[in-house]
Amino acid sequence: FPADAKAAGLIDAVVDDRELEPQLRTWGLLDADEVLEWWQPMAPRRQAWGPRSRIAVVTLDGGISDHGGLGLDGATVGGVEMARQLRAVGQDPQVTGVVMRIRSPGGTLLGSDAMRDALVGLSRRLPVAASMGGVAASGGYWTALGAPIVFADHATLTGSIGAFVLKPTLTGLLDHLHLHHRAFGIGPHAGITSPWRPWSGDDEAAARRSLGRYYDLFLERTAVARKLDLAKVSSLAGGRIWFGDEAIARGLVDRQGGVLDA
């Protein structure tokens, strides 16, 4: 975890995108008149009659990973790359508002939180809304917490405030095929994610500690964004799934409606 890595001297600081420039200036690596710019390729625009203001609709469609790719359930959306896209949208002078359209069953913490943080940053400069499709659960709901106002349809499946880890173990298959595998590692949890061996008791305890920290962070993010008491959020969490109208009644979502309402 970042704070543990800093305490151990493995990294120098724990900052988000907004804190990076001040930290670099503190270290004397960035002058007072210098700023960082996120590089993005500029797509050609048609401006036959001059620029037009517009509302940008950014779509999150599918499972969430950190950097995209293929998962067990197919292709995933890279949350870190999507966050960069959101920041680029916010720098477009023609954009006067942003709607984040979310259709996702969830995914990784890092990818979800990167998009949430990007929406928080956008909302400081522009009107921002999140619009939930048929499902916006777990990491999909985590992402929506970055928007000041959240829309859901009556039949939207949302919530699923929880954390889990999947550990496939192929040792039975290897035994069946009479295949043998040897691995070498250093440290008690080397290969903890490997499918070639089951978890030991210490491995499972370490995984549970990590999950507890992820879950507590999810509760905290929800309580702050939705302005709810932490105890109430806890009663709505635990992986529980809510229909859109149920989520609205419990304060997890603001209003009923689709993307056009947003």
Salt bridges, closest charged atoms under 4 A:
ASP4 OD2 - ARG213 NH1 2.99
ASP16 OD2 - ARG18 NH2 3.17
ASP17 OD2 - ARG87 NH1 2.65
GLU21 OE1 - ARG25 NH2 3.52
ASP61 OD2 - ARG103 NH2 3.11
GLU81 OE2 - HIS67 ND1 3.18
ASP92 OD2 - ARG45 NH2 3.12
ASP113 OD1 - ARG116 NE 2.65
ASP113 OD1 - ARG221 NE 2.97
ASP117 OD1 - ARG18 NH1 3.09
ASP117 OD1 - ARG116 NH2 3.96
ASP203 OD1 - HIS189 ND1 2.82
ASP203 OD2 - ARG197 NH1 2.61
GLU204 OE2 - ARG208 NH2 3.21
ASP254 OD1 - ARG226 NH2 2.92
